[in-house]
């Protein structure tokens, strides 16, 4: 006996995808900075903290805040998007 059901899709705006991508990027940069502390100095060829580690902690905290904010905004956009049900 075939089952009929309804799949629920959401009509997400571009804003959701931008916020979700920024949240993932900032989370990746948090993990990168925690695991490879000198990447900022190597990539940008500067050493403003003279290997004290201060810059790395500022980067981690900044990206943690960015991850939380972008995730919250993406979640809000997800919840505000209209759900559209389609026959399967």
C-alpha positions in Angstrom: 0.0 0.0 0.0 1.7 3.3 -1.0 2.1 5.9 1.6 1.3 9.4 0.9 2.9 12.1 2.9 3.8 15.7 2.9 7.3 17.0 2.8 7.7 20.3 4.5 10.1 22.7 2.8 11.0 26.2 3.8 11.3 29.2 1.5 14.5 30.6 2.8 15.7 34.0 1.8 19.3 34.7 0.7 19.8 36.4 4.1 19.6 33.0 5.8 22.2 31.5 3.6 24.6 34.4 4.1 24.2 34.3 7.9 24.6 30.5 8.0 27.8 30.7 5.8 29.3 33.4 7.9 28.5 31.4 11.1 30.3 28.4 9.5 33.2 30.5 8.4 33.7 32.1 11.7 33.4 28.7 13.5 36.1 27.3 11.1 38.4 30.3 11.9 37.9 29.7 15.6 39.0 26.1 15.2 41.8 27.1 12.9 43.1 29.6 15.4 42.9 27.2 18.3 44.7 24.4 16.5 47.2 26.5 14.5 48.0 29.6 16.5 50.5 31.3 14.1 48.3 31.3 11.0 47.4 35.0 11.4 51.1 36.0 11.5 52.0 33.7 8.6 49.1 34.7 6.3 49.3 38.5 6.9 53.1 38.6 7.6 52.7 40.7 10.7 53.5 40.0 14.3 51.8 42.7 16.3 51.9 40.8 19.6 55.5 39.5 19.3 54.5 35.9 19.9 52.7 36.6 23.2 49.5 35.0 22.0 47.3 38.0 22.7 46.4 38.5 19.0 45.3 34.9 18.8 43.0 35.2 21.8 41.5 38.4 20.4 40.9 36.6 17.1 39.3 33.6 18.8 37.0 35.7 21.0 36.0 37.8 18.0 35.1 34.8 15.9 33.3 33.1 18.8 31.1 36.2 19.1 30.7 36.3 15.3 29.7 32.6 15.3 27.1 33.1 18.0 25.6 36.2 16.5 25.4 34.8 12.9 24.0 31.5 14.2 21.3 33.3 16.1 20.4 35.5 13.1 20.3 32.5 10.8 18.1 30.6 13.3 15.7 33.6 13.6 15.5 33.8 9.8 14.8 30.0 9.6 12.0 30.3 12.1 10.5 33.3 10.3 10.5 31.6 6.9 7.2 30.2 5.7 6.9 26.4 5.7 5.4 25.1 2.5 4.2 21.5 2.4 4.4 19.5 -0.8 3.0 16.1 -1.6 5.6 13.3 -1.7 
